[in-house]
Amino acid sequence: MEDPKRRLADWWNAGHTVAVATVCDTWQSAPRVPGSVMVLGPDGEVTGSVSGGCVEGAVHESCVDALATGRPRLEHYGVSDDEAFSVGLTCGGEIDVFVEPVSPQSYPELGEALSAEHPPVAVATVIAHDLPDRVGRHLVIHESSVLGSLGSEALDEAVVREARARAVDGKSTVVAYQRDEIAGQPAARVFLSIPAIPARLLVFGATDLTAAVASLGTFAGYHVTVCDARPVFATPGRFADAAEVINEWPHRYLAREAAEGRIDERTALAVLTHDPKFDIPLLQVALGMPVGYVGLLGSRRTCADRLRRLVDAGVPQEQLDRLRAPIGLDLGGRSVQEMAISILAEIVAARSGGTGAPLSSVTSRIHP
């Protein structure tokens, strides 16, 4: 799947003017999170999405208008009326979308904003202001430096403080400032685009199934690490989609990562080694940690044997109850790729609190 921000960077570097639509705020059952973008390229090419289809046509028209007029705009889309064929979100949510024309001349800081080598803490954009000429101004915020301006030093300083404080959450958001709230400044709304902090997926065991799980995990937005004590199997070439490949005994690696503060409740562990000499020491360490998911590959017989070994090793029952074994959801697939989908599906369900049931059989909100 093409990254719209990467495509945007290509067009910007080539000197083109494009239109960028960004989801800034959402309410109720919105299909895209704040920070999602759609870009209208110089030849009419569209990449990215702001609604999954509900209002893409209307946003496209706003992008065309932004290119024609050179003016940014903040659009609001709410619940649609199917009978009146009005523009809206059929899912029942509401979204704010900021649409702006972008070029190297109008947004010279964009290269820094999209930098993969030195990513910013946040990018601030004025999406509404009592002074219309301030709308569309940008501020690229790094840990120790700032590029650009939102139109006043007082607003810049307030936004920088807010952005750095919120950066640890990894969630983009809108911050509203009332008139005179900042040193007599006019009212303004500022969108803080804050890079999401990827959850970690640690996959133990260098197998073909691991390669498929690593690929899907990376596609799903996880920071994927493959770990195996056998260097002949755990090579970067076999796991090109993983962020890193580690040659080390799994339990030692996991213990060290935890000691260095790199393991938390968002971390998922998929134990695919299928070998007691690796699995048992690893699970003894893993089940005592506050990770979000620990899954173990194996048949029911194999998993029962692992469970007995863990009991014999003194692992308490409350920790054993956290183990998902056999790993994955019952999808009925048999191929390596289908097994990987089953595993990733269970990891996503565990992280989001989903049931794994068909959406047609549940009554809860689809887009939480």
Stockholm file with secondary structure:
# STOCKHOLM 1.0

chainA/1-368         MEDPKRRLADWWNAGHTVAVATVCDTWQSAPRVPGSVMVLGPDGEVTGSVSGGCVEGAVHESCVDALATGRPRLEHYGVSDDEAFSVGLTCGGEIDVFVEPVSPQSYPELGEALSAEHPPVAVATVIAHDLPDRVGRHLVIHESSVLGSLGSEALDEAVVREARARAVDGKSTVVAYQRDEIAGQPAARVFLSIPAIPARLLVFGATDLTAAVASLGTFAGYHVTVCDARPVFATPGRFADAAEVINEWPHRYLAREAAEGRIDERTALAVLTHDPKFDIPLLQVALGMPVGYVGLLGSRRTCADRLRRLVDAGVPQEQLDRLRAPIGLDLGGRSVQEMAISILAEIVAARSGGTGAPLSSVTSRIHP
#=GR chainA/1-368 SS CCCHHHHHHHHHHTTCCEEEEEEEEEESSCSSCTTCEEEECTTSCEEECSSTTSSHHHHHHHHHHHHHHCCCEEEEECBCCTTTTCSSBTTSCEEEEEEEEECTTTCTTHHHHTCSSSCCSEEEEEEEESSGGGTTCEEEECSSCEEECSSCHHHHHHHHHHHHHHGGGTCCEEEEECTTTTTTCCCEEEEEECCCCCCEEEEESCSHHHHHHHHHHHHTTCEEEEEESCTTTCCGGGGTTSSEEEESCHHHHHHHHHHTTCCCTTCEEEECCCCHHHHHHHHHHHTTSCCSEEEECSCHHHHHHHHHHHHHTTCCHHHHTTEESSCSCCCCCCSHHHHHHHHHHHHHHHHHTCCCSCGGGCCSCSCC
#=GC SS_cons         CCCHHHHHHHHHHTTCCEEEEEEEEEESSCSSCTTCEEEECTTSCEEECSSTTSSHHHHHHHHHHHHHHCCCEEEEECBCCTTTTCSSBTTSCEEEEEEEEECTTTCTTHHHHTCSSSCCSEEEEEEEESSGGGTTCEEEECSSCEEECSSCHHHHHHHHHHHHHHGGGTCCEEEEECTTTTTTCCCEEEEEECCCCCCEEEEESCSHHHHHHHHHHHHTTCEEEEEESCTTTCCGGGGTTSSEEEESCHHHHHHHHHHTTCCCTTCEEEECCCCHHHHHHHHHHHTTSCCSEEEECSCHHHHHHHHHHHHHTTCCHHHHTTEESSCSCCCCCCSHHHHHHHHHHHHHHHHHTCCCSCGGGCCSCSCC
//
